[in-house]
Amino acid sequence: MSTKAVLITGANGEIGHGLITQLTERNPNLRVVALDVHPVNKELKERCHETIVGDIMDTVMIDRLAAFYDFQSIYHLAAILSTKAEREPVLGHRINVDGTLNLLELAARQSRASGENVKFLFPSSIAAYGLPDVETKMRAGKVKEDEWSSARTMYGINKKYCEDLGRYYNWYYRQTDPQSAAGHVDFRAIRFPGLISAVTLPTGGTSDYGPEMMHFAAQGKEYNCFVPETATLPFMVMVDAINALLQLEAAPAKNLTALVYNIGAFSVTAKEFYDVIKKYFPGAKVNFAPDALRQKIVDSWPADVDDSLAKREWGWKHEYDFHRAFEEYLIPAVKQRYQK
Ligand SMILES: NC(=O)c1ccc[n+]([C@@H]2O[C@H](COP(=O)([O-])OP(=O)(O)OC[C@H]3O[C@@H](n4cnc5c(N)ncnc54)[C@H](O)[C@@H]3O)[C@@H](O)[C@H]2O)c1
């Protein structure tokens, strides 16, 4: 008999770190299977039932996992983030789309074999939106899930398409089969804003100028910010993002009318970031040296999101607003990190 477990791909990443810690703290008996191309650190390894160094493109390895485990939930975090996907679009597409397809297939096979739904948690992004210019963006204000859906980056297009794939696997998978299967993929996606973690360094997202500013200031390093002071994006601290994933996973299916949800916490300019960082690190030095091409990408992402659907259907609520995030979560943790 297969072992019941939860699979986390991209386990060694920023979200993976926090997610494994939170999941295993809430339920120490949960069997977490962690997969990443890079080995996870010792502390995380001890929290997992099995850790695998492997590639989501390796279908032989995925078949082996399917033979050993009966996954109840899959958190599919592995991805090539926006900056790298824009430099290497074919690689971005392969990992972000074909890789996701491999995991959706795993979930579909397992749900059909067991007759029980497999929850598939997918971290989408505000990159799935595409606004034509900064004026339209600022006029649009809080965007809803079904607005401005012409993504402009390879990463955003990949995320948007995977949301569509999720809808296919959730509702229409092999719809012409004469007999429908009892179990299906229960696809649930969140369009995350830029995430800020105090414990892990950002790894090449276009919204990373905010967290990078803080990590540079904490180390006494000057930071060259690639967007202008006025650049505005929605952000959220990592703890809230992880709570959202866990909350959506736990939400009763009958309450959910959508497969993709916005969630928000605070929307700030790059200057507001700098100002709050100077409050805690008075010597912080940021040079605003906009890179016109990267700025264009930021300009195509919404300034803020409408998350009323998530609030209504699964009780989403952020814990940290902008000032509380720095005062109580980011600054104490980042100071501790660099004082070591
Ligand atoms: N961090 C953010 O601000 C943010 C915002 C929106 C959405 N997301 C999404 O959340 C997810 C996790 O993001 P993160 O910030 O933890 O990113 P990250 O880059 O820190 O982590 C991604 C992990 O995936 C692994 N990975 C990459 N290619 C792989 C492959 N082929 N096989 C197996 N593992 C592979 C990497 O080694 C890395 O550990 C991603 O899907 C990302 O698109 C992140």
The ligand as a Gaussian input file, in Angstrom:
#p B3LYP/6-31G(d) Opt

LIG

0 1
 N        8.709000      35.024000      -4.185000
 C        7.751000      35.762000      -4.763000
 O        7.732000      36.992000      -4.633000
 C        6.673000      35.068000      -5.566000
 C        5.556000      35.823000      -5.983000
 C        4.576000      35.179000      -6.747000
 C        4.680000      33.834000      -7.051000
 N        5.765000      33.142000      -6.626000
 C        5.854000      31.730000      -7.014000
 O        6.034000      30.916000      -5.868000
 C        6.846000      29.791000      -6.193000
 C        8.030000      29.693000      -5.255000
 O        8.706000      30.923000      -5.305000
 P        9.997000      31.206000      -4.439000
 O       10.018000      32.654000      -4.162000
 O       10.085000      30.234000      -3.334000
 O       11.087000      30.927000      -5.565000
 P       12.564000      30.354000      -5.395000
 O       13.289000      30.667000      -6.655000
 O       13.141000      30.797000      -4.099000
 O       12.259000      28.801000      -5.315000
 C       11.998000      28.011000      -6.443000
 C       12.644000      26.674000      -6.182000
 O       12.372000      25.841000      -7.301000
 C       13.524000      25.045000      -7.541000
 N       13.508000      24.609000      -8.922000
 C       13.699000      25.366000     -10.040000
 N       13.634000      24.596000     -11.125000
 C       13.391000      23.332000     -10.701000
 C       13.231000      22.084000     -11.364000
 N       13.335000      22.017000     -12.692000
 N       12.980000      21.000000     -10.631000
 C       12.893000      21.072000      -9.270000
 N       13.070000      22.217000      -8.584000
 C       13.308000      23.337000      -9.292000
 C       14.696000      25.975000      -7.250000
 O       15.879000      25.258000      -6.983000
 C       14.177000      26.754000      -6.052000
 O       14.598000      26.167000      -4.835000
 C        7.240000      29.949000      -7.660000
 O        6.363000      29.195000      -8.447000
 C        7.040000      31.429000      -7.906000
 O        6.750000      31.669000      -9.254000
 C        6.756000      33.717000      -5.889000

